[in-house]
Structures are given as structure tokens and as C-alpha cells.
Amino acid sequence: MEQQYNRLQQEAQGVMQSLQALAGKLKTAADGGNQDAREWLLDLKELALDIQTEQQQVMNVMQAMHLAVQNDISSMQGQGASGSRAITPKLRRTCHNRAMLPSSGAADS
């Protein structure tokens, strides 16, 4: 699960880098007086915010799944829920500290 989480995180970063590159091109065109580019840049910013929201939700689902698996493993080993804390802080920090995503506080719950 950790490997899939890391891959998802890398793909999300790639998407954001592509959007930033496109935004740079549109900004250059808009600064040159292209009104269409200015409008497209605004549309792109709205799209980027929508993608960030979706990515945050996916990360929240991944974290919840991870916690559920860790809790199941811990309970099967007779350790209770305390075993889930070994990996959980890394996921929580990663979700919360992602520079490309707004901090909603949802990753901390």
C-alpha cells in the first residue's frame, strides 16, 4: 500500500508540474496582450484548484485505507490499535505538508 501511495503522490506532482508549465506559457502570452490566453489562464487556475481538491480527497481515502489495514493487522496480532501508529504519522505529514495542496485539516482527522 505504501508503494501505491508513493506512486500516486509522484503522479500528482507530475500533473501539477505540467499545469504549472502550461500556466507559464499562458501567462507569457497574456502578458503579451493575448486576451484569449488571459481567459485560458483563469480557466486553468480554476481547473488546477479542482484537481487539488480531488487529489486531497484521494489522499484522504488512501490514508483511511492505510489506517484500516494497520488496525486490522494490529488487532490480528493482539496488539490493539497502537500498532497503526508506526506508519500513520508519515502518511499524515505527507498529506498535510504537500506544497501543491491546500491544507484543509482533513488529513489530521
N, C-alpha and C positions, 0 to 999 in steps of 0.2 A: 504494500500500500504506500509505503514511503517513497518508493521509486516512481509510482504513478503520480503521486503528489508533486514530486520534484519535476517530473516531465511536464505536468500541467502548468506549473509555475514558470518553467522556461518558455513554454509556448505562449503564455500570457505576456511575458516580457517581450517576446518577438513581435507579437501583434502590436503592442504599444510602441515599439521602436519603428515599425512600419508606418503606423499612424503619425508618429512624430515627424518622420521623413516626409511624408505627404503633406503634412501641415506646413513644414518649412518651405516646400515648393509653392504651395498655395499662397503663403504669406509673401514670398518674393514677388509672385505675380500680382497680388493685391496691392503691395507697396508700389508696384509699377503702374498702378492705375486701372488694373483689370477688375471691373466691378463684379463680373461673374466669379472670379477667383475669391473675391471678398465674401460673397454669398456662400460659395462652396466651403470656405474655411469655417464659417459659422456652422454650417451643416456638419462638417467633420468634427468640430468640437462637441456638438450635441451627440453625435454618434460615439465618440470616444467616452463620454460620460456614461452612455448606455452600456457600452462594453465593460467599463469599470464596474458598474453595478452588477452586471451579470457575472463577472469574474469573482467579485466578492461573494456572491451567493454560492457559486461553485466551491469556493474555498471554504465557506461555512459548512456546506454539505460534506466536503471531504473531511473536515475536522470532526464533525459529528460522527461520521462513519468510523473514523480512526478511534475516537473515544469509545464508541460502542464495541468495536473489536477488542480494544485493550481491556475494557471492563469484562467482556466475556472471557478472555484469556485469563485474566486475574482471578475471576470467580471460579474458573475451572481448576486453577492451581491452588485454590483455597486461600488466596491472599487478600480477597476482598477487592475493592475498587482502588486501593492505594497503588497497585502496580501500574495503573494507567498514567500516573504522573511522570513516569520516566521519559516518555517521548512527547507528551502533550505540551509542555512549555515551548518546545522547539516549534511545533506547529502554530501555537498561539502567537509567538513572537513573529514568525514568518508572515502569518496572515496580517497581523497588526502593523508590522513595520514595512510592508510593501509600499515603496515610494509611489507607485503608479495608482494605488487605490486609496480612496478617501477613507479615513478612519471613522467607522460607524459605531464602534464599540461592540458590534455584534460578535466579533471574533473572541471577545473576552468573556462572553457569557457561557 
